Amino acid sequence: MVNPVQGATQSDVNCKHASSSAEAAAGVYIEHGWSPIPVPAGSKAPIVTGWQNLRISAEQVPSCFALGSNVGLVLGSASGGLVDVDLDCTEAVKAAQYFLPATRMIHGRQGNPHSHRWYICSEAKKTQQYKHPETGAMLVELRSNGAQTLAPPSVHPSGEKLVWLTEIEPSVVSAEDLVRGVKQIAAVALIAQHWHSGSRNNLALPLGGMLARVDSTKRPASNW
C-alpha cells in the first residue's frame, strides 16, 4: 500500500535499515492510526504549543515535517492506546526480555539498543515513572496519555539515529500484565545496580520501597 507521502511505502519504515525521512515516517504512522508530531532536529522535545492535542492529517504532513526534522508520536488515547516502555538503563533493557510481553515493535539506537518497546494498551491511561530512590535516575518508564516518544528515523541528541529493530506491529496487551512487568523490571534493575556497585548492604531500604510499589495485586487495572 502506497503511503500518502508520494513515493514512500510502508516497508520504508518497517525495515530497520530504512533511511526514510521524518515526513515519510509520519505518513506511515498516520496510516496505523497514530498521531505524529514534529520535533526540532537534534531534540527529543516538541516545541509546538499544545502538542498533546495536535492531530496532523496525511495532507498536512509535507508542510509540518521539514527536511531533517525529527518525528515524535503522541501516546495513549491520541494514538489508539499506543504506549511506550522506555528502558532507561542497561539493567532494565536486559530485564525486559524476561518480564515484558513480546512485541514486534521495538526501537533503539547504537548506544542504547532495544530501549523502547511499544504496545497497544488502552487501559494504561497514566504515565508511570520508576526512578532510583537514592539518585533519582530513571530506571524504566511506561509512557501513555500526556507523553510522547521520539520515533525512528529521528536523530537522538547524542547524534545517533533511531532505528526499528522489528516490524512496527505492537502487541495488544492488558494493563495488568504490562504494569506488572514494568514494576518487576524496576525492582530487578535496582537490585542489579546496587549489586554491581558493591553497595549490597545499603539495598534493603530502597528495595523495600520499590517492592511496595511493585505489589499491585489488589489494584484494579482500570486505575492505570
C-alpha atoms as one frame of an Amber mdcrd trajectory, in Angstrom:
protein
   0.000   0.000   0.000   1.390   3.392  -1.011   1.948   5.961   1.702   0.093
   9.301   1.479   3.533  10.855   1.108   4.350  10.173  -2.545   6.957   7.507
  -3.123   7.064   6.226   0.460   5.885   2.697   1.177   5.199   1.032   4.480
   8.390  -1.011   4.130  10.398   2.222   4.202   9.687   2.471   7.920   9.311
  -1.205   8.775  12.833  -2.058   7.724  15.353  -1.484  10.486  17.873  -0.283
   7.907  15.457   2.231   6.379  16.719   5.710   5.545  13.213   7.160   5.452
  12.627  10.832   6.236  10.512  12.088   9.110   7.945  13.157   6.519   7.659
   9.652   5.066   7.596   8.067   8.527   4.864  10.426   9.711   2.682   9.347
   6.798   3.091   5.685   7.689   2.377   6.339  11.363  -0.861   8.095  10.423
  -1.828   5.039   8.355  -1.534   2.995  11.546  -3.881   5.364  13.371  -1.170
   7.069  15.423  -0.543  10.802  15.948   2.893  12.033  14.816   4.163  15.471
  15.763   7.161  17.474  14.508  10.181  17.746  16.798  13.169  20.013  16.094
  16.243  18.324  14.649  18.605  17.070  17.346  15.983  17.326  20.081  13.631
  14.960  21.905  11.137  17.599  22.978   8.438  19.173  20.780   8.221  22.958
  20.824   4.731  23.270  19.331   2.348  24.729  21.917  -0.395  22.265  22.787
   1.316  19.353  21.033  -0.681  16.930  23.204  -3.782  17.888  21.231  -2.146
  18.200  17.815  -3.617  15.874  15.185  -1.886  16.092  11.815  -3.646  14.711
   8.761  -1.913  12.951   5.875  -2.449  16.055   3.741  -0.704  18.252   6.318
   2.378  16.055   6.645   4.538  17.723   3.943   4.044  21.170   5.465   4.580
  20.027   9.064   7.764  17.976   8.737  10.654  19.973   7.361  13.690  18.322
   5.815  15.889  16.964   8.605  13.312  17.324  11.384  12.547  14.652  13.963
   9.200  12.977  14.498   7.512  12.095  17.771   4.418  10.010  18.498   1.752
  11.264  20.909   0.876   8.352  23.175  -2.240   6.976  24.799  -5.736   7.699
  23.540  -4.395  10.086  20.878  -2.900   7.083  19.112  -5.445   4.372  19.793
  -3.908   3.222  23.071  -0.302   3.163  21.833   2.124   3.112  24.781   5.902
   3.016  25.055   8.007   1.278  27.699  11.186   3.359  27.882  14.045   1.327
  29.349  16.449   3.941  30.644  19.290   1.825  31.965  21.217  -1.237  30.811
  19.804  -3.367  33.612  16.233  -2.530  32.594  16.930  -3.365  28.944  18.258
  -6.785  29.948  15.363  -7.485  32.320  12.722  -6.507  29.757  13.154  -9.683
  27.735  12.093 -11.705  30.790   9.307  -9.571  32.232   7.589  -7.737  29.372
   5.103  -9.260  26.931   6.511  -9.980  23.483   6.013  -7.299  20.839   7.031
  -6.724  17.244   7.595  -3.025  17.736  10.976  -2.261  19.284  13.363   0.576
  18.527  16.654   1.891  19.823  19.961   3.463  18.856  23.527   2.284  18.784
  24.300   3.489  22.304  21.106   2.032  23.773  19.620  -0.683  21.542  16.260
  -2.296  22.362  15.499   0.589  24.708  11.888   1.190  23.633   9.157  -1.455
  23.489   5.751  -0.484  22.163   2.284  -1.899  22.852  -1.392  -1.191  22.389
  -2.865  -0.939  25.879  -5.943   1.263  26.100  -6.287   0.513  29.831  -2.892
   2.025  30.680  -4.073   5.611  30.896  -1.319   7.177  33.005   2.400   7.597
  32.533   4.285   5.728  35.258   7.906   6.519  36.161  10.210   4.409  38.304
  13.375   6.101  39.499  16.295   5.074  41.669  15.158   6.044  45.214  18.578
   7.494  46.095  19.956   9.034  42.893  16.713   9.936  41.183  17.944   8.386
  37.939  15.188   6.934  35.775  15.067   3.128  35.649  12.035   2.487  33.468
   9.017   4.466  32.327   5.630   3.437  30.987   4.526   6.300  28.770   0.890
   6.884  27.919  -1.526   9.849  27.940   0.183  13.226  28.140   3.511  11.875
  26.887   5.254  11.494  23.550   8.241   9.500  22.363  10.782  10.338  19.680
  10.418   7.707  16.955  12.556   6.494  14.028  14.053   7.762  11.826  14.710
  10.681  14.187  18.203  11.551  15.332  18.786  11.392  19.093  20.524  14.386
  20.766  23.594  12.129  21.024  23.784  12.168  17.231  22.712   8.541  16.881
  19.865   7.649  14.546  16.837   5.832  15.929  16.014   2.612  14.081  13.287
  -0.001  14.202  14.712  -3.368  15.216  11.477  -5.161  14.321   8.370  -4.580
  12.254   6.089  -1.831  13.567   3.365  -4.138  14.850   2.738  -3.500  18.578
   1.187  -6.308  20.600  -2.173  -5.725  22.246  -1.741  -6.337  25.977  -3.642
  -5.866  29.230  -2.703  -3.138  31.688  -2.345  -5.776  34.399   0.349  -7.674
  32.507   2.155  -4.578  31.276   2.220  -2.657  34.559   3.312  -5.746  36.489
   6.156  -6.324  34.057   7.333  -2.712  34.241   7.350  -2.774  38.038   9.285
  -6.042  38.099  11.843  -4.541  35.739  12.253  -1.541  38.052  12.882  -3.786
  41.065  15.331  -6.025  39.197  17.220  -3.038  37.764  17.552  -1.510  41.236
  18.897  -4.753  42.683  21.368  -5.144  39.825  22.689  -1.600  40.148  23.339
  -1.964  43.877  24.875  -5.375  43.337  27.251  -4.147  40.664  28.241  -1.084
  42.665  29.143  -3.192  45.699  26.648  -1.381  47.953  24.655  -4.507  48.748
  24.356  -3.666  52.421  22.533  -0.458  51.540  19.995  -2.190  49.340  17.316
  -3.051  51.893  15.569   0.311  52.308  15.367   1.403  48.651  14.415  -2.104
  47.572  11.688  -2.255  50.197  10.210   0.962  48.881  10.383  -0.271  45.299
   8.817  -3.634  46.125   5.974  -1.854  47.876   5.189  -0.210  44.554   5.605
  -3.477  42.672   2.820  -5.214  44.620  -0.183  -4.273  42.517  -2.205  -7.435
  43.063  -5.011  -5.538  44.796  -5.049  -2.569  42.450  -7.546  -2.811  39.575
  -6.063  -2.330  36.130  -8.581   0.405  35.342  -6.759   2.716  37.784  -3.764
   2.717  35.481
